[in-house]
Amino acid sequence: MIAGARRPPFACCNVFETLSFDAAADAAERWADALLNAGALSVDVADPHAGTPGETPLYAEPGGSGTALWPVSRLTALFDAAVDAETALAKAAASLDESVPAHRRAAIADADWVRETQAQFVPIRVTDRLWIVPSWREPVDTGAINIVLDPGLAFGTGSHPTTLLCLRWLAANVERGASVLDYGCGSGILAIAAAKLGAGAVTGVDVDPQAIAASRANADANGVAAEFCSPDRLAVAPVDIVVANILANPLELIAPLLAGRVRADGRIVLSGILEPQADRVAAAYARWFNIAPWGSADGWTALVGVRYTC
């Protein structure tokens, strides 16, 4: 989690320093803001037990009741070498009327940060015949369907379990020529995958203009003919398949809207749902669909339904 990051683009030959300490959940955000005001480039708030058996995953939704931070959170502030990290920490502590906490400092070696960042992203195998490949990587299997997609502003690079569940369903079920609607398209990855898998008319919809722009650019990069627009410009005609990888709460709210977009005997795929939420979301769609869980991964579930004929 990046708290209020104000990070400039990293360039080669810059030197940075980090300063880390632990804080209670109710103080972590205040410390992050104070450190940024004192000169930190960014502040990362993370589980101090990450990577160990004691790691605690958090699943919070906007407007939900999930825990936003760990009981004890580790803050790591990043400073340019020209800023005295100790002085900045003392200034932050004074602004909060707190004592300077026990902390650790570390220098970050000179590096090409663009290359370092790119190295974190590798081709993702969705199925034997479907891969997601960053533009700076070579495909692992040149004979497979390879979606070229770079990490960007819009959600959906293919690494998240909710996206992978949708992609795997599409890979197994899209029929040639089927019409597909990707509702909440983000990066456009699901619409692009559907088109590459043989779908006919493919449309992606998002309320975020940046997502629409990113989706169009990604579709062009992959050489697929998919349309992207805002919900108010969406054609009225129902389609064969609607896929929506959003979150449980909005999926419940827009159930009548999405149901109206699926033709009789058409199918709907819903993802972005935590396993304990699956029954609740399924109940919201049961009026229109014979719906049930299709698959799960890392605590997330995808639901698939077939539209009743009457």
Number of C-alpha atoms within 10 A of each C-alpha: 11 14 18 14 17 13 12 8 7 14 13 11 11 14 16 18 19 21 20 19 17 19 20 14 17 13 13 22 19 15 23 24 17 21 27 22 14 19 21 27 20 22 29 17 24 18 20 19 14 12 9 8 7 10 12 14 10 12 12 12 13 10 7 10 9 11 12 13 19 21 14 17 22 21 27 23 27 26 25 17 14 9 15 13 22 13 12 20 24 17 18 24 18 13 15 13 9 11 11 14 13 8 13 10 15 11 14 15 11 12 14 13 15 12 12 10 10 15 11 7 16 16 21 19 17 19 14 10 14 21 22 23 22 19 15 14 13 11 20 15 14 10 9 13 18 23 25 22 25 18 14 11 11 17 17 21 23 26 15 14 18 26 22 22 26 27 23 15 16 20 21 10 12 20 16 13 14 17 22 27 29 24 25 22 30 28 30 32 25 31 32 30 27 29 26 20 20 15 22 18 18 24 26 31 26 21 15 16 14 14 25 24 17 21 29 22 15 20 25 13 13 17 14 17 16 22 19 26 21 16 14 9 9 14 10 8 9 18 21 23 28 25 25 23 23 18 18 19 17 11 22 16 12 12 18 14 10 19 20 15 20 25 19 18 16 21 22 27 22 28 29 24 24 19 15 11 15 20 14 13 24 23 14 16 21 16 14 19 23 16 22 16 17 16 16 17 14 10 12 19 24 27 22 22 23 21 23 16 10 6
